Structure formats: structure tokens, C-alpha cells
Amino acid sequence: MRFLFVALGGAIGAMGRYAISLIPVKSAFPVLTLITNCLGAVLIGFVVGLVSKRNDISPNAVLFWKTGVCGGFTTFSTFSLEAFSLIENHQVALGGVYIVASVGFCITGIMLGRKLAMLMA
């Protein structure tokens, strides 16, 4: 039964990621992947923060949101490929900015999500 919660959440997350990828943006910088990963970081931070404050959240709901939706939504493999491609195409500075921005913004997003959950719990 747990696999079904993960699978359903993963499908929803993947559809959300695909929807964001359809936004027409023309840029050498992979802004849509950065936005997707930052949103996913805020969401997973919110889920973790909420679970830490409330005892009435089922383990299946946590699997659905954290492993399923967030796992299907965020794009670490795409991030890695885009960073590698920037560096391979001699855009080392842009690749470095992308790597630092992605990690920094996503960690900040987790903190923001947790704080939001604390305020709402």
C-alpha cells in the first residue's frame, strides 16, 4: 500500500515539474530547473516542519508528499546534467553560479518551508 502512496505522489510531482518546463523562457541559465528545485525544497521543508510539530499526520501522507510529490517534482539529475553541460560548453562561471545558487537557494527554501510549517502548526 505504501508503494501506491509514493507512486501517486510521484506522478503528481512529475506532472508539476513537466508543467513548469513548459513555461516559455529563453535563457542560457537553467532558470526553470532552479525554480523547480527551490519550490521542491520549500515544500519538503514545509512537510518536515509540519510532521515535527504534529502527531496526527499519517506515515502514508508523509510518504505521499516527501518521497512521492517532492521526489517526482525536484530534478537533481536534470540539475546535474545542466551544470555539466554549462561547464562542458566553457561557461564555467555560469555553471558555478548555477551550482552555488541551486544549493544555496534550496537550503534556504527548506528553512523557509520549515518556518512556514511552524507558523501554521
Residue frames as a rotation matrix with the C-alpha (Angstrom) as fourth column:
MET 1
0.566 0.824 0.000 0.00
0.824 -0.566 0.000 0.00
0.000 0.000 -1.000 0.00
ARG 2
0.340 -0.513 -0.788 2.89
0.239 -0.764 0.600 2.39
-0.910 -0.392 -0.137 0.75
PHE 3
-0.664 -0.611 0.430 4.15
0.532 0.018 0.847 2.00
-0.525 0.791 0.313 -2.80
LEU 4
0.001 0.760 0.650 0.82
0.968 -0.162 0.189 3.32
0.249 0.629 -0.736 -4.08
PHE 5
0.784 0.232 -0.577 1.13
0.451 -0.850 0.272 6.49
-0.427 -0.474 -0.770 -1.99
VAL 6
-0.150 -0.925 -0.350 4.65
0.115 -0.368 0.923 7.06
-0.982 0.098 0.162 -3.31
ALA 7
-0.629 -0.081 0.773 3.61
0.738 0.249 0.627 6.29
-0.243 0.965 -0.097 -6.89
LEU 8
0.418 0.859 0.296 0.60
0.898 -0.440 0.007 8.63
0.136 0.263 -0.955 -6.81
GLY 9
0.691 -0.237 -0.683 2.64
0.187 -0.854 0.485 11.43
-0.699 -0.463 -0.546 -5.25
GLY 10
-0.386 -0.916 0.110 5.46
0.282 -0.004 0.959 10.84
-0.878 0.401 0.260 -7.72
ALA 11
-0.284 0.374 0.883 3.07
0.958 0.083 0.273 11.08
0.029 0.924 -0.382 -10.67
ILE 12
0.788 0.607 -0.097 1.65
0.614 -0.786 0.071 14.36
-0.033 -0.115 -0.993 -9.36
GLY 13
0.395 -0.736 -0.550 5.14
0.065 -0.575 0.815 15.74
-0.916 -0.358 -0.180 -8.73
ALA 14
-0.552 -0.628 0.548 6.35
0.560 0.208 0.802 14.73
-0.618 0.750 0.237 -12.19
MET 15
0.148 0.678 0.720 3.34
0.968 -0.247 0.034 16.38
0.201 0.693 -0.693 -13.82
GLY 16
0.872 0.130 -0.472 4.06
0.308 -0.895 0.323 19.56
-0.380 -0.427 -0.820 -11.87
ARG 17
-0.079 -0.979 -0.186 7.69
0.147 -0.196 0.970 19.50
-0.986 0.049 0.159 -12.96
TYR 18
-0.486 -0.057 0.872 6.66
0.847 0.215 0.487 19.00
-0.215 0.975 -0.056 -16.58
ALA 19
0.597 0.781 0.184 4.14
0.800 -0.596 -0.069 21.86
0.056 0.189 -0.980 -16.35
ILE 20
0.618 -0.448 -0.646 6.87
0.030 -0.808 0.589 24.23
-0.786 -0.383 -0.486 -15.17
SER 21
-0.414 -0.851 0.324 9.14
0.368 0.169 0.914 23.09
-0.833 0.497 0.243 -18.01
LEU 22
-0.035 0.499 0.866 6.50
0.999 0.029 0.024 24.30
-0.013 0.866 -0.499 -20.48
ILE 23
0.687 0.211 -0.695 6.87
0.319 -0.947 0.028 27.93
-0.653 -0.241 -0.718 -19.36
PRO 24
0.679 -0.420 0.602 8.47
0.643 -0.053 -0.764 29.71
0.353 0.906 0.234 -22.33
VAL 25
0.781 -0.544 -0.306 11.81
-0.147 -0.637 0.757 31.00
-0.607 -0.546 -0.577 -21.06
LYS 26
0.781 -0.597 0.184 14.74
0.343 0.164 -0.925 31.78
0.522 0.785 0.333 -23.33
SER 27
0.688 -0.594 0.418 17.92
-0.726 -0.544 0.422 31.78
-0.023 -0.593 -0.805 -21.29
ALA 28
0.035 -0.773 -0.633 21.31
-0.376 0.577 -0.725 30.09
0.926 0.263 -0.271 -21.22
PHE 29
-0.813 -0.250 0.526 20.80
-0.565 0.120 -0.817 29.85
0.141 -0.961 -0.239 -17.46
PRO 30
-0.619 0.577 -0.533 18.57
0.292 0.799 0.526 26.88
0.730 0.170 -0.662 -16.46
VAL 31
-0.776 0.289 0.560 16.12
-0.568 -0.706 -0.423 29.07
0.273 -0.647 0.712 -14.55
LEU 32
0.231 0.961 -0.152 13.15
-0.766 0.275 0.580 26.68
0.600 -0.018 0.800 -14.70
THR 33
0.210 -0.241 -0.948 15.08
0.377 0.914 -0.149 23.82
0.902 -0.326 0.283 -13.10
LEU 34
-0.843 -0.535 0.048 16.34
0.204 -0.402 -0.893 26.21
0.497 -0.743 0.448 -10.44
ILE 35
-0.437 0.772 0.462 12.78
-0.836 -0.538 0.107 27.38
0.331 -0.339 0.880 -9.72
THR 36
0.430 0.610 -0.666 11.50
-0.363 0.792 0.490 23.80
0.826 0.031 0.562 -9.64
ASN 37
-0.136 -0.572 -0.809 14.16
0.560 0.629 -0.539 22.68
0.817 -0.526 0.235 -7.21
CYS 38
-0.925 -0.169 0.341 13.65
-0.134 -0.694 -0.708 25.73
0.356 -0.700 0.619 -4.97
LEU 39
-0.053 0.979 0.195 9.88
-0.883 -0.137 0.449 25.15
0.467 -0.148 0.872 -4.86
GLY 40
0.437 0.155 -0.886 10.51
0.030 0.982 0.187 21.49
0.899 -0.108 0.424 -4.06
ALA 41
-0.603 -0.727 -0.328 12.88
0.422 0.058 -0.905 22.50
0.677 -0.684 0.272 -1.27
VAL 42
-0.694 0.440 0.570 10.28
-0.667 -0.691 -0.278 24.80
0.271 -0.573 0.773 0.27
LEU 43
0.332 0.897 -0.290 7.67
-0.711 0.441 0.548 22.03
0.620 0.024 0.784 0.03
ILE 44
0.220 -0.280 -0.934 9.85
0.364 0.912 -0.188 19.34
0.905 -0.299 0.303 1.60
GLY 45
-0.856 -0.503 0.119 10.90
0.123 -0.422 -0.898 21.76
0.502 -0.754 0.423 4.33
PHE 46
-0.336 0.836 0.434 7.23
-0.872 -0.450 0.192 22.51
0.356 -0.314 0.880 4.99
VAL 47
0.493 0.525 -0.694 6.36
-0.300 0.851 0.431 18.79
0.817 -0.005 0.577 5.17
VAL 48
-0.215 -0.674 -0.706 9.24
0.551 0.513 -0.658 18.03
0.806 -0.531 0.261 7.53
GLY 49
-0.898 -0.109 0.427 8.41
-0.216 -0.735 -0.643 21.04
0.384 -0.670 0.636 9.69
LEU 50
-0.004 0.987 0.161 4.75
-0.866 -0.083 0.493 20.10
0.500 -0.138 0.855 9.87
VAL 51
0.450 0.127 -0.884 5.49
0.066 0.982 0.175 16.48
0.890 -0.137 0.434 10.76
SER 52
-0.566 -0.752 -0.339 7.87
0.429 0.083 -0.900 17.60
0.704 -0.654 0.276 13.52
LYS 53
-0.875 0.258 0.409 5.11
-0.455 -0.727 -0.514 19.70
0.165 -0.636 0.754 15.15
ARG 54
0.081 0.993 0.090 2.05
-0.996 0.079 0.033 17.49
0.026 -0.092 0.995 14.66
ASN 55
-0.727 -0.325 0.604 1.43
-0.450 0.891 -0.062 13.91
-0.518 -0.316 -0.794 15.69
ASP 56
0.114 0.922 0.369 -1.74
-0.131 0.382 -0.915 13.41
-0.985 0.056 0.165 13.64
ILE 57
0.279 -0.085 -0.957 -0.10
-0.949 -0.179 -0.260 13.12
-0.149 0.980 -0.131 10.19
SER 58
0.865 0.145 0.480 -0.14
-0.137 0.989 -0.051 9.59
-0.482 -0.022 0.876 8.86
PRO 59
-0.157 -0.965 0.211 3.06
-0.051 0.221 0.974 7.92
-0.986 0.142 -0.084 7.66
ASN 60
-0.039 0.206 0.978 1.32
0.913 0.405 -0.049 7.36
-0.406 0.891 -0.204 4.31
ALA 61
0.931 0.364 0.033 0.72
0.352 -0.871 -0.342 11.10
-0.096 0.330 -0.939 3.93
VAL 62
0.435 -0.857 -0.276 4.40
-0.417 -0.464 0.782 11.74
-0.798 -0.225 -0.559 4.65
LEU 63
-0.341 -0.534 0.773 5.39
0.425 0.646 0.634 9.16
-0.838 0.545 0.007 2.01
PHE 64
0.450 0.619 0.644 2.97
0.868 -0.135 -0.478 10.73
-0.209 0.774 -0.598 -0.47
TRP 65
0.996 0.023 -0.084 4.33
0.012 -0.991 -0.135 14.27
-0.087 0.133 -0.987 0.00
LYS 66
0.443 -0.895 -0.045 8.00
-0.558 -0.315 0.768 13.80
-0.701 -0.315 -0.639 0.87
THR 67
-0.425 -0.646 0.634 9.02
0.059 0.679 0.732 10.78
-0.903 0.348 -0.251 -1.18
GLY 68
0.018 0.547 0.837 6.32
0.885 0.381 -0.267 10.92
-0.465 0.746 -0.477 -3.85
VAL 69
0.887 0.438 0.144 5.49
0.453 -0.771 -0.448 14.53
-0.085 0.463 -0.882 -4.70
CYS 70
0.668 -0.677 -0.308 8.85
-0.499 -0.715 0.490 16.07
-0.552 -0.174 -0.815 -3.78
GLY 71
-0.194 -0.770 0.607 10.81
0.044 0.612 0.790 13.18
-0.980 0.180 -0.085 -5.29
GLY 72
0.080 0.319 0.944 8.85
0.924 0.332 -0.191 13.35
-0.375 0.888 -0.268 -8.52
PHE 73
0.924 0.383 -0.010 8.89
0.363 -0.883 -0.299 17.14
-0.123 0.273 -0.954 -8.66
THR 74
0.552 -0.771 -0.318 12.51
-0.488 -0.608 0.627 18.02
-0.677 -0.191 -0.711 -8.00
THR 75
0.992 -0.118 -0.042 15.13
0.003 0.353 -0.936 17.43
0.126 0.928 0.350 -10.62
PHE 76
0.508 -0.859 0.055 18.57
-0.329 -0.135 0.935 16.64
-0.796 -0.493 -0.351 -9.27
SER 77
0.021 -0.516 0.856 19.54
0.688 0.629 0.363 14.63
-0.726 0.581 0.368 -12.34
THR 78
0.624 0.246 0.742 18.46
0.736 -0.503 -0.453 17.47
0.261 0.829 -0.495 -14.64
PHE 79
0.944 -0.328 -0.043 20.31
-0.267 -0.833 0.484 19.97
-0.195 -0.446 -0.874 -12.45
SER 80
0.252 -0.905 0.344 23.46
0.033 0.363 0.931 17.84
-0.967 -0.223 0.122 -12.67
LEU 81
0.120 -0.152 0.981 23.20
0.937 0.343 -0.062 17.48
-0.327 0.927 0.184 -16.44
GLU 82
0.844 0.254 0.472 22.63
0.427 -0.851 -0.306 21.21
0.324 0.459 -0.827 -16.95
ALA 83
0.777 -0.626 -0.066 25.55
-0.358 -0.526 0.772 22.13
-0.518 -0.576 -0.632 -14.68
PHE 84
0.039 -0.766 0.642 27.79
0.392 0.603 0.695 19.67
-0.919 0.225 0.323 -16.52
SER 85
0.356 0.175 0.918 26.65
0.934 -0.027 -0.357 20.98
-0.038 0.984 -0.173 -19.91
LEU 86
0.998 -0.018 0.054 27.40
-0.018 -1.000 0.003 24.59
0.054 -0.004 -0.999 -18.94
ILE 87
0.424 -0.900 0.103 30.90
-0.373 -0.070 0.925 23.63
-0.825 -0.431 -0.366 -17.81
GLU 88
0.009 -0.384 0.923 31.46
0.644 0.708 0.289 21.40
-0.765 0.592 0.254 -20.84
ASN 89
0.510 0.274 0.815 30.43
0.832 -0.395 -0.389 24.29
0.216 0.877 -0.430 -23.11
HIS 90
-0.461 -0.879 0.117 33.07
0.787 -0.467 -0.403 26.52
0.409 -0.094 0.908 -21.50
GLN 91
0.116 0.541 0.833 30.53
-0.208 -0.807 0.553 28.51
0.971 -0.237 0.019 -19.50
VAL 92
-0.370 -0.414 -0.832 32.33
0.611 0.565 -0.554 27.68
0.699 -0.713 0.044 -16.27
ALA 93
-0.989 0.003 0.149 31.35
-0.103 -0.732 -0.673 30.86
0.107 -0.681 0.724 -14.43
LEU 94
-0.230 0.973 -0.015 27.67
-0.870 -0.199 0.450 30.43
0.435 0.117 0.893 -15.32
GLY 95
0.157 0.216 -0.964 27.86
0.055 0.972 0.227 26.77
0.986 -0.088 0.141 -14.32
GLY 96
-0.716 -0.505 -0.481 29.43
0.513 0.087 -0.854 27.72
0.473 -0.859 0.197 -10.99
VAL 97
-0.811 0.500 0.304 26.77
-0.576 -0.773 -0.265 30.34
0.103 -0.390 0.915 -10.33
TYR 98
0.074 0.882 -0.465 24.08
-0.659 0.393 0.641 27.78
0.748 0.259 0.611 -11.15
ILE 99
-0.107 -0.189 -0.976 25.56
0.429 0.877 -0.217 25.19
0.897 -0.442 -0.013 -8.76
VAL 100
-0.928 -0.300 -0.221 26.00
0.328 -0.380 -0.865 27.66
0.175 -0.875 0.452 -5.89
ALA 101
-0.636 0.753 0.169 22.59
-0.746 -0.656 0.119 29.26
0.201 -0.050 0.978 -6.47
SER 102
0.073 0.698 -0.712 20.83
-0.353 0.686 0.636 25.89
0.933 0.205 0.296 -6.64
VAL 103
-0.265 -0.240 -0.934 22.34
0.677 0.643 -0.358 24.56
0.687 -0.727 -0.008 -3.43
GLY 104
-0.979 -0.177 -0.100 22.07
0.195 -0.687 -0.699 27.86
0.055 -0.704 0.708 -1.56
PHE 105
-0.540 0.838 0.077 18.51
-0.767 -0.528 0.365 28.64
0.347 0.138 0.928 -2.63
CYS 106
0.084 0.598 -0.797 17.32
-0.127 0.800 0.586 25.09
0.988 0.052 0.143 -1.97
ILE 107
-0.529 -0.295 -0.796 18.76
0.728 0.325 -0.604 25.02
0.436 -0.899 0.043 1.55
THR 108
-0.973 0.230 0.014 17.18
-0.215 -0.885 -0.413 28.42
-0.082 -0.405 0.911 2.17
GLY 109
-0.314 0.899 -0.307 13.93
-0.649 0.032 0.760 27.04
0.693 0.438 0.573 0.76
ILE 110
-0.146 0.204 -0.968 13.96
0.486 0.867 0.110 24.17
0.862 -0.454 -0.226 3.23
MET 111
-0.851 -0.194 -0.489 14.45
0.525 -0.370 -0.767 26.62
-0.032 -0.908 0.417 6.10
LEU 112
-0.805 0.593 -0.004 11.62
-0.584 -0.791 0.183 28.80
0.105 0.150 0.983 4.76
GLY 113
-0.157 0.761 -0.630 9.30
-0.302 0.570 0.764 25.81
0.940 0.311 0.140 4.39
ARG 114
-0.380 -0.049 -0.924 10.00
0.739 0.584 -0.335 24.64
0.556 -0.810 -0.185 7.93
LYS 115
-0.971 0.010 -0.237 9.37
0.143 -0.773 -0.618 28.13
-0.189 -0.634 0.750 9.33
LEU 116
-0.544 0.828 -0.134 6.06
-0.694 -0.354 0.627 28.31
0.472 0.435 0.767 7.42
ALA 117
-0.078 0.493 -0.867 5.04
0.184 0.861 0.473 24.95
0.980 -0.123 -0.158 8.85
MET 118
-0.686 -0.244 -0.685 5.95
0.702 0.025 -0.712 26.09
0.191 -0.969 0.154 12.37
LEU 119
-0.934 0.356 -0.023 3.78
-0.345 -0.918 -0.195 29.18
-0.091 -0.175 0.980 11.97
MET 120
-0.271 0.882 -0.385 0.83
-0.733 0.070 0.676 27.14
0.623 0.466 0.628 10.71
ALA 121
-0.350 0.096 -0.932 1.07
0.284 0.959 -0.007 24.20
0.893 -0.267 -0.362 13.13
